[in-house]
Amino acid sequence: MLHELWEDPEGNPYLFCLAGKHGEQARAGLSTAARLTWTVEASSHFEAMTLYYEHQGWGIYTTSYPDWDKKTYAEHGLVL
């Protein structure tokens, strides 16, 4: 699934969310000054966050819920 990184100088400086309808609620809080700065495809939450951390230079992403986070979106029933 496609993920988007938004930068918003008037609100939350970084918003990383699903693209399309699955990210509508998250993007609703962005100001008109927000801009889309990066997109990435990932098949799971864990993969998306791993790529996001790498992109931001934040080191290695870890999770307290690997059994849940490493399941693909399809395994969770999330479809486009």
PASEBA-1860 file (N, C-alpha, C; in nm, 3 decimals):
! residues 80
1> MLHELWED> 0.084/-0.117/0.000/0.000/0.000/0.000/0.089/0.124/0.000 ~ 0.037/0.228/-0.060/0.111/0.352/-0.069/0.095/0.432/0.061 ~ 0.206/0.485/0.109/0.210/0.569/0.229/0.263/0.706/0.189 ~ 0.222/0.807/0.262/0.262/0.944/0.233/0.324/1.009/0.356 ~ 0.425/1.091/0.332/0.484/1.174/0.436/0.450/1.319/0.404 ~ 0.380/1.382/0.496/0.342/1.522/0.482/0.421/1.604/0.582 ~ 0.462/1.724/0.541/0.525/1.819/0.632/0.435/1.940/0.643 ~ 0.407/1.980/0.767/0.312/2.088/0.792/0.374/2.190/0.888
9> PEGNPYLF> 0.418/2.303/0.836/0.481/2.403/0.922/0.386/2.469/1.021 ~ 0.257/2.452/1.002/0.159/2.516/1.090/0.092/2.418/1.186 ~ 0.136/2.296/1.187/0.075/2.196/1.275/0.178/2.090/1.311 ~ 0.135/1.965/1.307/0.225/1.853/1.330/0.331/1.857/1.220 ~ 0.460/1.869/1.257/0.561/1.887/1.153/0.571/1.769/1.055 ~ 0.542/1.647/1.101/0.546/1.529/1.014/0.420/1.445/1.035 ~ 0.358/1.410/0.925/0.246/1.316/0.928/0.276/1.207/0.828 ~ 0.285/1.083/0.876/0.309/0.967/0.791/0.185/0.881/0.798
17> CLAGKHGE> 0.119/0.862/0.685/-0.009/0.793/0.685/-0.030/0.719/0.554 ~ -0.134/0.639/0.549/-0.172/0.572/0.426/-0.222/0.675/0.326 ~ -0.196/0.650/0.200/-0.249/0.735/0.094/-0.395/0.696/0.068 ~ -0.464/0.779/-0.007/-0.600/0.748/-0.047/-0.700/0.753/0.067 ~ -0.809/0.679/0.049/-0.921/0.686/0.145/-0.882/0.642/0.285 ~ -0.785/0.551/0.297/-0.747/0.502/0.429/-0.672/0.606/0.511 ~ -0.621/0.711/0.448/-0.550/0.816/0.520/-0.627/0.947/0.529 ~ -0.751/0.948/0.481/-0.829/1.072/0.479/-0.844/1.135/0.617
25> QARAGLST> -0.877/1.055/0.715/-0.899/1.109/0.850/-0.770/1.170/0.905 ~ -0.658/1.106/0.882/-0.530/1.159/0.930/-0.497/1.291/0.860 ~ -0.517/1.297/0.731/-0.484/1.417/0.655/-0.581/1.531/0.679 ~ -0.697/1.504/0.735/-0.798/1.608/0.758/-0.746/1.717/0.853 ~ -0.651/1.685/0.937/-0.598/1.781/1.033/-0.483/1.866/0.978 ~ -0.443/1.842/0.856/-0.333/1.920/0.798/-0.379/2.061/0.764 ~ -0.288/2.155/0.777/-0.319/2.293/0.737/-0.304/2.307/0.586 ~ -0.346/2.419/0.534/-0.334/2.444/0.391/-0.188/2.463/0.349
33> AARLTWTV> -0.099/2.483/0.446/0.044/2.498/0.418/0.116/2.364/0.406 ~ 0.050/2.255/0.440/0.113/2.123/0.437/0.148/2.084/0.294 ~ 0.258/2.009/0.284/0.297/1.961/0.152/0.343/1.816/0.160 ~ 0.312/1.743/0.056/0.352/1.603/0.043/0.500/1.600/0.004 ~ 0.583/1.532/0.084/0.727/1.535/0.058/0.786/1.400/0.018 ~ 0.713/1.289/0.041/0.770/1.157/0.012/0.658/1.056/0.010 ~ 0.671/0.956/-0.075/0.579/0.842/-0.077/0.659/0.713/-0.081 ~ 0.600/0.607/-0.029/0.666/0.477/-0.028/0.560/0.366/-0.026
41> EASSHFEA> 0.588/0.258/-0.095/0.503/0.140/-0.094/0.551/0.045/0.015 ~ 0.458/-0.012/0.090/0.490/-0.111/0.192/0.372/-0.205/0.209 ~ 0.400/-0.329/0.242/0.293/-0.428/0.255/0.246/-0.447/0.398 ~ 0.316/-0.383/0.496/0.276/-0.396/0.636/0.312/-0.267/0.710 ~ 0.253/-0.252/0.827/0.286/-0.138/0.911/0.436/-0.139/0.946 ~ 0.488/-0.256/0.981/0.628/-0.267/1.018/0.719/-0.227/0.903 ~ 0.690/-0.274/0.783/0.772/-0.238/0.668/0.765/-0.087/0.642 ~ 0.646/-0.031/0.651/0.630/0.113/0.628/0.709/0.195/0.729
49> MTLYYEHQ> 0.699/0.159/0.855/0.770/0.234/0.959/0.921/0.215/0.948 ~ 0.966/0.096/0.910/1.109/0.071/0.890/1.163/0.164/0.781 ~ 1.090/0.174/0.670/1.132/0.261/0.560/1.125/0.408/0.599 ~ 1.023/0.445/0.676/1.008/0.582/0.724/1.126/0.621/0.814 ~ 1.159/0.536/0.911/1.272/0.564/0.999/1.402/0.578/0.920 ~ 1.420/0.490/0.822/1.539/0.498/0.738/1.542/0.631/0.662 ~ 1.429/0.669/0.604/1.418/0.795/0.529/1.450/0.915/0.617 ~ 1.402/0.913/0.741/1.421/1.025/0.832/1.559/1.023/0.900
57> GWGIYTTS> 1.632/0.914/0.888/1.762/0.902/0.952/1.752/0.879/1.102 ~ 1.647/0.814/1.146/1.621/0.795/1.289/1.672/0.661/1.343 ~ 1.740/0.584/1.263/1.790/0.455/1.310/1.693/0.343/1.280 ~ 1.700/0.239/1.361/1.622/0.117/1.337/1.488/0.125/1.408 ~ 1.382/0.099/1.335/1.247/0.096/1.393/1.227/-0.035/1.467 ~ 1.172/-0.027/1.586/1.136/-0.147/1.662/0.990/-0.135/1.704 ~ 0.931/-0.247/1.736/0.792/-0.250/1.777/0.772/-0.340/1.897 ~ 0.676/-0.306/1.978/0.640/-0.392/2.092/0.538/-0.498/2.051
65> YPDWDKKT> 0.488/-0.488/1.927/0.383/-0.578/1.879/0.421/-0.641/1.745 ~ 0.532/-0.715/1.738/0.578/-0.768/1.610/0.478/-0.864/1.544 ~ 0.409/-0.943/1.622/0.313/-1.037/1.563/0.203/-0.964/1.488 ~ 0.162/-0.850/1.537/0.056/-0.770/1.473/0.115/-0.682/1.363 ~ 0.219/-0.609/1.394/0.274/-0.510/1.301/0.339/-0.570/1.178 ~ 0.387/-0.693/1.187/0.453/-0.755/1.072/0.356/-0.828/0.980 ~ 0.230/-0.842/1.021/0.129/-0.899/0.931/0.104/-0.800/0.819 ~ 0.080/-0.852/0.701/0.052/-0.763/0.588/-0.085/-0.698/0.606
73> YAEHGLVL> -0.102/-0.588/0.536/-0.233/-0.522/0.541/-0.341/-0.618/0.491 ~ -0.311/-0.698/0.392/-0.408/-0.795/0.340/-0.446/-0.895/0.449 ~ -0.349/-0.938/0.529/-0.378/-1.031/0.639/-0.469/-0.965/0.744 ~ -0.463/-0.835/0.755/-0.550/-0.761/0.846/-0.684/-0.728/0.784 ~ -0.702/-0.764/0.656/-0.828/-0.738/0.587/-0.838/-0.598/0.528 ~ -0.729/-0.525/0.524/-0.730/-0.390/0.469/-0.699/-0.399/0.320 ~ -0.792/-0.354/0.240/-0.775/-0.358/0.095/-0.807/-0.222/0.038 ~ -0.752/-0.196/-0.078/-0.781/-0.070/-0.147/-0.918/-0.071/-0.208
END
